[in-house]
């Protein structure tokens, strides 16, 4: 039996992939619901072309897998939704992602008419990006996992390794597993220490978002806009935008809550940069994006037998989920990855770089 610790997009995706390969999998989630923390607080936009090389490769693989597999669903879980970075000419030149299309002053302001001309001179458009219904995707993956058992409100409180098996204890019971997968998000390092495994130095980072009411609506099919070095916003409904200051402040592992001062400062910036008139805050939330010291996620076995990491996704969780699950299942079931993924990405993600 394989035991997965953590019920976010990473653990659920891997549980589904292993289940479809005939493995018996139990997933332990400390909260009383799945995806309560970071995965349940997603901005629901997949931005292709950004991040470290391994992330970009696994993003492309994941998006292809979702687009193929969702054809069997009654409703798609992803759909096209372009993404525009805006700034000065120099900022756009320095920060544009591979595959984005440069937008000059006139094209930018014709496309994003609410931007104040004196504030932005250029843009960079990613026309491959996607919106995602995060909740629908999680439901789909769970329903598609015939051999996955999910246990809620079962935090790990103790673990021992003997005779080739992990003996894991929660407040509700005991589990024996040959392999434990650490997919605990912001709690990945503390969970590792419960198993007697040295932490990797993963750091949870705050990321706040809010639904802001506005009396100057944007079109449903309009691109998401990101100010280089600042906030982003996108259409939410006919009277609101979803926006984030893109804060990245180190935090302890906790049930993170938004700071109103961060939201107010973002609203001031939006008012200074655009003609959008924010009239209120409908809702707000904060998630924790957990990051390794080199910014690359961690996927693979540790030195200790039977302890496997799937952590440090740093906000790339949904857009790498199916690719990471496939790679994780290859390593867990076959001992190596097939040639569908580059050997360089496998090395970049490996735990050994921290040992």
Protein Blocks (a to p, Z undefined) as FASTA:
>chain_A
ZZdedjbfklmmmmmmmmmnopacddddfbfbehklmmmmcghiacehiacfklmmmmmm
mmmmmmmmmmmpmbdfbdcddddddddfklmmmmpcghiacddfklmmmmmmmbcfklpc
bdcddfkbccddfklmmmmmmmmmmkbccdehiacfbdcdeehiacdddfkbccddfbdc
dfehjmmmmmmmmnopacehiacddddddddddfbdcdfkbccdddehiacdddfblmbc
cddehiacdcddddddddfklmmmmmmmmmmmmmcdcfbdfbdcdddddddfkopacedd
dfbehiacdehkloplmmmmmmmmmmmmmmmmnopacfkbcfklmmmmpmklmZZ
